[in-house]
């Protein structure tokens, strides 16, 4: 195969290879590996302006993550070029797993969906075979050799364009994402999901909450106001996870710094990287919060929390989500993304499924062993999550474990 000559860009580490594979046009792809956000910024932002990506691959979102939660990882930004023009950028990072080096999408669990930043038309031009060849080549020219690529939560398609990474070896993600269309008239959205009865129920819940004192929807406009809601969210979410017998992943060092940085960068933005809404009652009591992001007309529900409070019986979290959907319609958003995971309240909106895939591409012998073990683990996780009886049993066991922990801590405090 004849490759196109390319000089290594500033910041490539340690090299560039121009014979990674063929795009559907028949032209060879050149592969650059960048390890510095500043050196990738110009290319990244140019692709972001009119290319294909989710809001979780925006430069500012992942640069904020890299500075905070991802500070211990090494950026591994793969740029694919066709005829010396960038056709895609994969925002990956390197992490050590014992003796192995694994490449993953940046953002971790705080990026609901993982997708390359494709140039306009790039997703259609790149074949899965070309991408596999490019990844294998990138594994040999980065700052250290990669044993495996673990690319989780890859959508089958995005904005009507097929994702060529979806066909990589792997298995379905344990849970899918869900979305539905919005309209300028909220009544149209309700009619599409038979939601008029639900609206009546929501209004009844609001009245019951308000009967205890003034209550309602709050969206702080200042950074300080947003940060106060962030702290409430972290406290509520942490308490809920512990009560369920789960690890409080939001207590990981750097988590608050990450969200705070997103909120700071979102001030004054038409489509914020992140913002919080809250439902307040009885003065300053926050009954529920939701964390949202906006990108290209898509409103994404990223996080939610609710307080352990007597008024929680009236579902303030569900009321808040309902109000956020109504607000998104008024703001001219075209899609509401309910995020990943099966929940009863999501079904009521009759959403479309966003099919997701976890790809595992081993490169070394050790990587192949790891890929086999990880595939088995992910397969078991999905089987349990998709089986109602098995999932209910897991939740009961977690709850029992949490109760034992609380009882032990209580005895310790009394002694």
Beta strands, then each sheet from edge to edge (+ up, - down):
strand 1: 12-17
strand 2: 29-34
strand 3: 74-82
strand 4: 85-97
strand 5: 100-105
strand 6: 117-118
strand 7: 148-155
strand 8: 157-158
strand 9: 161-162
strand 10: 170-172
strand 11: 177-181
strand 12: 215-218
strand 13: 275-281
strand 14: 285-295
strand 15: 298-306
strand 16: 335-340
strand 17: 352-354
strand 18: 356-362
sheet 1: 1+ 2- 3+ 4- 5+ 7+ 18- 10+
sheet 2: 1+ 2- 3+ 4- 6+
sheet 3: 8+ 9-
sheet 4: 12+ 13- 14+ 15- 16- 11+ 17-
end
